[in-house]
Amino acid sequence: MATSSYITHFTSLKTHPTTPYWRAFPPSLLHLRLLHRSPPMASSPDAAEAPTAGNSDSTSDVLVQYVVLRRDLIDTWPLGSVVTQGCHASVAAIWSHKDDPHTMDYCSPANLDSMHKVTLEVKGEVQLKNLSEKLTSNNIAHKLWIEQPENYPTCLASKPYPKSVVSAFFKKLKLCK
């Protein structure tokens, strides 16, 4: 019985897009949505002045995830295969840092419909590995996706960061077109 009311209520979301997503869950699961909220901001005087992802006064501090694809693969592989590699790297970077405050804020229900990603390209494998080494040496968390069973790097994705923190590492790369 509870299952059919759950399904009926969940189906109603399609006809009522303004209904909060959590109302689709049975009351016994409502506590789960509270587990993924961002921690409250510090109450220090400096905290009020610190830029945040939601601060409309500073667009440079929007949370952003960078995805970097290889141009040589874009030119030789089917488009869907290259897009899939980027998706793998993006999800892996987010999942690997799921407890990070920036990642939790980036994936919060309030921000799900306004995520920012920048998709860039490098010429090939050597440039991708060099970028990964540069990010690693500067403590920029990212995922270098290694395609299996071929065992070669296909793309890279950073975890979500404020744009002002990471944009300098990606500024010389071209937008992927």
GUVEXBA-86478 format. One line per field, with one value per residue (C-alpha): x, y, z; residue number from 1. Coordinates in Angstrom, 1 decimal, decimal comma, padded with zeros to 4 digits. Layout:
X	[X; ...];
Y	[Y; ...];
Z	[Z; ...];
k	[NUM; ...];
//
This chain:
X	[000,0; 002,7; 004,5; 001,6; 001,0; 004,7; 004,6; 001,4; 002,9; 006,2; 004,3; 002,5; 005,8; 005,6; 002,3; 003,4; 007,0; 007,0; 006,5; 009,8; 011,5; 011,6; 007,8; 008,0; 009,7; 007,8; 008,0; 010,3; 013,0; 012,6; 015,5; 017,9; 017,5; 019,0; 022,2; 023,4; 022,9; 025,9; 027,3; 026,2; 028,6; 030,9; 029,7; 032,9; 032,9; 035,0; 032,5; 030,0; 032,5; 033,8; 032,5; 030,3; 028,9; 025,5; 026,8; 025,5; 028,0; 030,9; 030,5; 034,2; 033,5; 030,7; 031,4; 032,6; 033,8; 036,3; 036,2; 039,1; 038,8; 041,4; 041,1; 042,7; 040,0; 037,3; 038,5; 038,7; 036,1; 032,3; 031,0; 029,0; 032,1; 034,0; 031,1; 030,8; 034,4; 033,8; 030,8; 032,8; 035,5; 032,9; 031,0; 034,1; 035,6; 032,4; 031,9; 035,5; 035,0; 031,4; 032,1; 034,0; 032,0; 032,3; 031,1; 028,2; 027,1; 027,5; 025,3; 022,8; 019,1; 019,2; 022,0; 021,2; 019,5; 022,3; 025,6; 028,5; 030,8; 033,5; 034,5; 038,0; 040,3; 044,0; 045,8; 046,4; 047,6; 050,8; 049,1; 046,4; 049,0; 051,0; 047,9; 047,1; 050,6; 050,3; 047,0; 048,4; 051,5; 049,2; 046,9; 043,9; 041,7; 040,7; 040,1; 042,2; 040,0; 041,9; 039,9; 040,0; 041,0; 043,1; 044,7; 045,1; 044,0; 041,0; 040,0; 040,1; 037,6; 038,2; 036,1; 033,9; 035,9; 035,2; 036,1; 038,6; 040,6; 041,1; 040,5; 044,2; 045,2; 042,8; 043,1; 045,5; 043,2; 040,7; 037,0; 035,9; 033,9];
Y	[000,0; 002,5; 001,8; 002,7; 006,0; 006,7; 006,1; 008,1; 011,0; 010,7; 010,7; 013,9; 015,7; 015,6; 017,5; 019,8; 021,0; 023,5; 020,7; 020,3; 017,1; 015,8; 015,6; 012,6; 010,5; 008,6; 010,4; 007,6; 008,8; 012,6; 012,7; 011,7; 015,0; 016,8; 014,8; 016,6; 020,2; 022,5; 023,3; 026,7; 029,6; 030,6; 033,3; 035,3; 038,9; 037,9; 035,3; 037,9; 039,5; 036,3; 035,7; 032,7; 030,8; 032,4; 035,9; 037,8; 040,6; 038,4; 036,4; 035,4; 033,2; 031,1; 027,4; 025,9; 022,5; 022,3; 019,4; 019,0; 016,8; 015,7; 017,3; 014,3; 012,1; 014,6; 014,4; 010,6; 009,2; 009,3; 012,4; 010,3; 008,4; 011,6; 013,1; 009,9; 010,2; 013,7; 012,5; 009,7; 012,2; 014,8; 012,3; 010,6; 014,0; 015,0; 011,6; 011,4; 014,7; 014,3; 015,4; 018,6; 021,8; 023,2; 020,0; 019,7; 023,3; 022,7; 019,6; 021,0; 021,0; 024,8; 024,7; 021,6; 023,7; 026,3; 024,2; 025,8; 023,7; 024,9; 022,4; 022,9; 021,0; 020,1; 018,7; 015,2; 012,8; 014,6; 017,9; 016,2; 014,5; 017,7; 019,6; 016,8; 017,1; 020,8; 020,6; 017,9; 020,0; 022,9; 020,8; 021,2; 018,2; 016,5; 013,2; 012,1; 009,6; 006,5; 004,5; 000,8; -001,7; 000,5; 002,2; 005,6; 009,0; 010,5; 013,5; 015,3; 017,0; 019,2; 019,0; 022,1; 025,2; 028,9; 030,2; 032,7; 029,8; 027,7; 029,7; 030,6; 026,9; 026,7; 030,1; 029,1; 026,3; 026,7; 026,2; 022,9; 023,5];
Z	[000,0; 001,0; -002,3; -004,5; -002,6; -003,0; -006,7; -007,2; -005,3; -007,2; -010,5; -009,5; -009,6; -013,4; -013,3; -010,5; -011,2; -008,4; -005,8; -003,8; -004,7; -001,1; -001,0; -003,3; -000,6; 002,1; 005,5; 006,8; 004,3; 004,8; 007,3; 004,5; 002,7; 005,7; 005,5; 002,4; 003,4; 003,5; 006,9; 008,4; 007,8; 010,6; 012,9; 012,8; 011,6; 008,6; 007,5; 006,5; 004,2; 002,7; -000,9; -001,4; -004,3; -003,7; -003,4; -006,4; -005,9; -006,9; -010,0; -009,9; -006,9; -008,4; -007,9; -011,1; -012,3; -015,1; -017,6; -020,0; -023,1; -025,6; -029,0; -030,7; -029,4; -030,3; -033,9; -034,1; -031,7; -032,0; -030,2; -027,7; -026,6; -025,9; -024,0; -022,0; -021,0; -019,7; -017,8; -016,2; -015,0; -013,8; -011,7; -010,4; -009,3; -007,5; -005,9; -004,7; -003,0; -001,9; 001,7; 000,6; 001,5; -002,0; -003,6; -001,1; -002,0; -005,7; -005,5; -003,0; -004,0; -004,2; -006,8; -008,9; -011,6; -011,8; -011,9; -013,7; -015,8; -018,2; -020,9; -022,3; -024,6; -024,8; -027,9; -026,7; -024,0; -023,2; -022,5; -020,4; -018,2; -017,9; -016,7; -014,2; -012,8; -012,6; -010,7; -008,4; -007,6; -006,7; -004,6; -007,0; -006,5; -009,8; -011,5; -014,4; -016,1; -017,4; -019,9; -019,3; -020,5; -022,8; -019,8; -021,3; -020,0; -021,9; -019,9; -016,6; -014,3; -011,2; -008,2; -007,8; -006,7; -006,5; -009,9; -008,5; -006,9; -010,0; -013,2; -013,4; -013,9; -016,9; -018,5; -021,3; -022,6; -025,4; -024,9; -026,4; -029,6];
k	[1; 2; 3; 4; 5; 6; 7; 8; 9; 10; 11; 12; 13; 14; 15; 16; 17; 18; 19; 20; 21; 22; 23; 24; 25; 26; 27; 28; 29; 30; 31; 32; 33; 34; 35; 36; 37; 38; 39; 40; 41; 42; 43; 44; 45; 46; 47; 48; 49; 50; 51; 52; 53; 54; 55; 56; 57; 58; 59; 60; 61; 62; 63; 64; 65; 66; 67; 68; 69; 70; 71; 72; 73; 74; 75; 76; 77; 78; 79; 80; 81; 82; 83; 84; 85; 86; 87; 88; 89; 90; 91; 92; 93; 94; 95; 96; 97; 98; 99; 100; 101; 102; 103; 104; 105; 106; 107; 108; 109; 110; 111; 112; 113; 114; 115; 116; 117; 118; 119; 120; 121; 122; 123; 124; 125; 126; 127; 128; 129; 130; 131; 132; 133; 134; 135; 136; 137; 138; 139; 140; 141; 142; 143; 144; 145; 146; 147; 148; 149; 150; 151; 152; 153; 154; 155; 156; 157; 158; 159; 160; 161; 162; 163; 164; 165; 166; 167; 168; 169; 170; 171; 172; 173; 174; 175; 176; 177];
//
